[in-house]
């Protein structure tokens, strides 16, 4: 049975002190509650060890926002997967649309990042999704299928089975356009079908696929009720317990 997951991507937000307070407050808010999903928070690199020390428990898991595609060496400013794992983090977001758009991360680069993560026993939350021009041209399925195939489909079945996918309709983030619950379900079903064609129905049915397109307290319940939507990768709404908790409680 696949996991339901709500993961908070803090992006480049929160000082260390603010992050520790937020992590503690979230853990306190969840303490004693029946939590029906895996809860993950993904702070900036420099916060990971400190936040893992205060909030990395069975209630709240810790993830990074990236890892390098190299093992170690003269790569100033980079952070390796082994360094991430040494902080106590268990997950890592890879292939986020902002990394692809702003930092030129290609499918080939991301293939290496995924390998580094898996070797170091990190669970990748691998992001896929199309931009507005691709959606308007009706190319969304081809784009998403290519992202999955070129970065993940060389993995052995056992390794692919560790991957969590996150679909980001990039065209619906900050554009004034909205992805409907039906559109989310349609793409998630296509992603699962794509996985089934490569790895079989069992693996496809066991793969968690999160929605990463402006999920919030108002639409989480509707989105999560879709049969192929297994949770959310949350951005801005994860920066406050007041806005993050209702999304977790949507399960």
N, C-alpha and C positions, 0 to 999 in steps of 0.2 A: 504494500500500500504506500503510495507516494505521500511525501510530507506537504502539509500546508506551511507556508513560510511568509512572514512579514519582515522585510529587511529595510533598515533605515540607512540611506546614504547621506551622510552629513556634508559631503563635498568639501569645499574650502570654507568651513564655518566652525565657529566656537574656538575660543582659547582653551588651553589645557584645563584651567580652573573651571571654566563654564562647562566644558565637556564632562568633567568628573561629576559636577553637580547634576547635569542632565542624566547621566548614566545611573547615578545613585537614586535619583527621583523616579526614574523609570522602573528600576528594580523594586523599589518600595511600592510603587503603584501596582505592580504585578504580583507582589508577594501575597500569598494566600488566595489568589484568584485561580479559577480553572482556566488555564491558557490552552487553547485548542490549536495552536500553531507554534512553529519555531520562531522565536524572536531574535533578530540579529541587528546589531548596530555597527556601522562602519565609519569610525572617526578618521581624521587625518593620520598619516603615518606616525607623526611625533607624539600622538596621544595614545597609541595602541597599548603599550606596556602598562601605563598608568591606569587606563580605563579597564584593561583586562584584570588588573589587580583588585579593583573595587567592584566590578560588575560582571566579570566573566564567570558566570555560574550556570547551573542547569536551567535557570530562568532566561537569562540573556546571554546569547552567544556574541562573539566579537569577530568582525571581519575587517579587512583592509580594503582600500579603494583601487589597488593596483599592485602589481609586482613586476620586476624587471624580466626581460627575456634572456638574461645571462646569469650564470651561476655566481660569479663574483669578478672582481678585477677593477681596472681603471675606467670606471663609468661614473664620473662625478655626478652626484645628485640622485643617483638611482638607488632603489631599495630592492634587494633580492628576496625571492620567496623564502629562503631559509631564514633571513632576518625577520620577515613578517611572522613566520611560524614561531620563532624564538620569543616573540612577545606574548604568546598565548592566544593569538588569533587562530580561528578555525576555518574561516571563510575568506575569500578575496573576490572582489568585483573585477571582472576583466571585460574589455571590449565596450565599455560604456560609450554612448554616442559622443560625449564630450571629448573622450580620449581619441576617438576616431577622427572627429572633426577638427579639434584644436591642435592635436599632437601627432597627426599623421599615422596613427596605428592602423596597419593593414591586416588583412586576414592571415598573412604569412607571419607577421610579428606576433599576432595573438596566438597562433598555433604554438609558438615557442613559449609564450607566457603561460599558456595552459599546461604545457609539459612541466615547466618549472614548478608551478603550483602543485600539481599532482605528485611529483617526486617528493615534495616537502609536506605531503599529507594535508594540504589545504584543499578545501572544497571550492572550486570556481563557481561564481555566479556569472555566467557568460551572457553578455548582452548582445542582442540582435535587433534590427529594426531598420525601416526605410525612412528617407527624408521626404519632404513634401513633393518635390518634382517627380520622384520615383512613384509615390502613391498616385499622383495625378495622371501619370503615364500608364498606370495599371501594372507596374513592374514589382509591386511589393513582394509577391510570392517568390519571384526569381531572386530578388536581392537577399531576402532572408534565407532562402535555401542555399545560396552561394556562401553567405557568411558562415552558416553551420557547416557546410560540406568542406570548405577550404580550411577552416580552423579546427574542426573537431572530428571529422570522419576518418582520420587516420588512426584514431585511438582504438585500442582493443576494446571489446565489449565491456570487460570488467572496469576499465578506466572510464569509459564514457558513462557508465552507470553511476559514477560519482558526481557528474556534472548537474548543476542547476542552471536552467535557462531563464532569461528575463527578456521579454519582448517590449521594446520601446518604440512606440509609434512617434518617431522624432517630429513628424509633421504636426502632431497634436500638442507639442510642448512649446509654449510661448508664441504660437502663431495665431491665436484667436480661434483656431479650429478645434473641434472636440471629437475624440474617438468614442464611439458609442460602445455600450456593453456588447452588442451584437458583433461589432467590428473586432473587438478584442477576442471574443470567442472564436470567430471565424479564423483569425490568424493563429491563435493557440492550437486549434484543431489541425490546421495545416502544418504547423511545426511538429505536432505529435505524429501526424501521418508521414512527414519527411523522415523522422527518426525511425518509425516502424519499417519503412522501406529499406533502411540500411541495417538496423540492429534487431528488428523483429518487434512484434506487438508487445511482448512482455516488458522489454526494456522501455519502449515508448510509453507504456502505461505507468511505469514506475518513475518516470522522469518528471520532476517538479518544474512547471513553467510559470513564472511570475509575470505580472503585468506592471510595466514601468512608465505608464503615460498619465501623469498627473492624477494618481489615485489619492483620494482624500476621504474624510469621514462621511461625506455626503454620497459618494458613489461606491465605496468599498464593498458594501454588502451586496449590491447588485452585481458588481464585477465578480466577486468571489463565488457567487451562486452559479456561475457558468461551469459546466462540467470539466472544461479543460483549463480553467484559470485556478492556479493553486496558491495564489497569494500575490503580494505586491512588492516591488522594489520602490521604496518611497523616498522622495527627495525632501523638499521644503517642509512637508508635514511631519517629518521625523525629528525636527529641531525643537519640538516642544512636546512634553508629555500630554498636554491638553489636546493636541491635534493628532499625535501618534497613537495614543491609547485607544481611541474609538476605532481606528483601522484594525488594530489587533483584535479588538472585541467584536469586529464584524464576523469573525469565525465562531 
